Amino acid sequence: YAAAGAALVSNVDKVIFVGSAKVGKFVMETAAKSLTPVTLELGGKDPLIVLPGTDLATTIPTVMRAGFGAAGQNCMGAERFF
């Protein structure tokens, strides 16, 4: 994360960053100065947790979109389902 990264984060309407937590902190810090909205995907495996008592009839369609939306070519799509 250098001058180029800071300039990119500072001059946009929204930032979506996929990478390490270390660099994600810099991205968030820089974006916060101008209140730029940020979405971070910091190397996790995108878990989706369905809790006991959940209405499955209304939840399953959302779960399916989370896993298969954009044919799985979505860096923030759910990958692990619990």
C-alpha positions as CSV (number, residue, x, y, z in Angstrom):
1,Y,0.0,0.0,0.0
2,A,1.8,3.0,-1.2
3,A,1.1,6.5,-2.7
4,A,-0.8,5.0,-5.7
5,G,-3.1,3.0,-3.4
6,A,-3.8,6.0,-1.2
7,A,-4.6,8.1,-4.3
8,L,-7.0,5.4,-5.7
9,V,-8.9,5.1,-2.4
10,S,-9.1,8.9,-2.0
11,N,-10.6,9.8,-5.4
12,V,-13.5,7.3,-5.9
13,D,-17.1,7.0,-4.9
14,K,-16.8,3.5,-3.4
15,V,-13.9,1.0,-2.7
16,I,-14.2,-2.7,-2.9
17,F,-11.0,-4.3,-1.7
18,V,-10.0,-8.0,-1.7
19,G,-6.8,-8.9,0.0
20,S,-5.0,-9.0,3.4
21,A,-6.3,-7.7,6.7
22,K,-3.1,-5.6,7.0
23,V,-3.7,-3.7,3.7
24,G,-7.4,-3.6,4.4
25,K,-6.8,-1.5,7.5
26,F,-4.9,1.0,5.4
27,V,-7.7,1.1,2.8
28,M,-10.3,1.6,5.5
29,E,-8.3,4.3,7.3
30,T,-7.7,6.3,4.0
31,A,-11.3,5.9,2.9
32,A,-12.7,7.0,6.3
33,K,-11.0,10.4,5.9
34,S,-13.4,11.2,3.0
35,L,-16.3,9.0,4.2
36,T,-15.9,6.9,1.1
37,P,-18.0,3.7,1.4
38,V,-15.8,0.5,1.7
39,T,-16.5,-3.2,1.2
40,L,-13.6,-5.4,2.4
41,E,-13.1,-9.1,1.7
42,L,-10.1,-9.9,3.9
43,G,-9.1,-13.4,3.0
44,G,-11.8,-15.3,4.9
45,K,-13.7,-18.2,3.3
46,D,-17.0,-16.3,3.3
47,P,-19.1,-18.4,5.8
48,L,-22.9,-18.2,5.8
49,I,-24.5,-19.4,9.0
50,V,-28.2,-20.4,9.3
51,L,-29.2,-20.4,12.9
52,P,-31.7,-22.8,14.5
53,G,-35.3,-21.6,14.2
54,T,-34.6,-19.9,10.9
55,D,-37.6,-19.9,8.4
56,L,-36.0,-22.1,5.7
57,A,-38.7,-21.4,3.1
58,T,-37.6,-17.7,3.0
59,T,-33.9,-18.2,3.7
60,I,-33.0,-20.9,1.1
61,P,-33.5,-18.6,-1.9
62,T,-31.1,-16.0,-0.3
63,V,-28.6,-18.8,0.5
64,M,-28.7,-20.0,-3.0
65,R,-28.1,-16.5,-4.4
66,A,-25.2,-16.1,-2.0
67,G,-23.5,-19.2,-3.2
68,F,-24.3,-19.2,-6.9
69,G,-24.9,-15.6,-7.8
70,A,-22.7,-14.5,-10.8
71,A,-22.0,-18.2,-11.4
72,G,-19.7,-18.3,-8.4
73,Q,-17.5,-15.6,-9.9
74,N,-18.0,-13.2,-7.0
75,C,-15.2,-12.6,-4.5
76,M,-17.7,-12.1,-1.7
77,G,-20.0,-15.0,-2.5
78,A,-20.7,-17.5,0.3
79,E,-18.4,-20.5,0.2
80,R,-19.0,-22.3,3.5
81,F,-22.5,-23.0,4.8
82,F,-23.3,-23.8,8.4
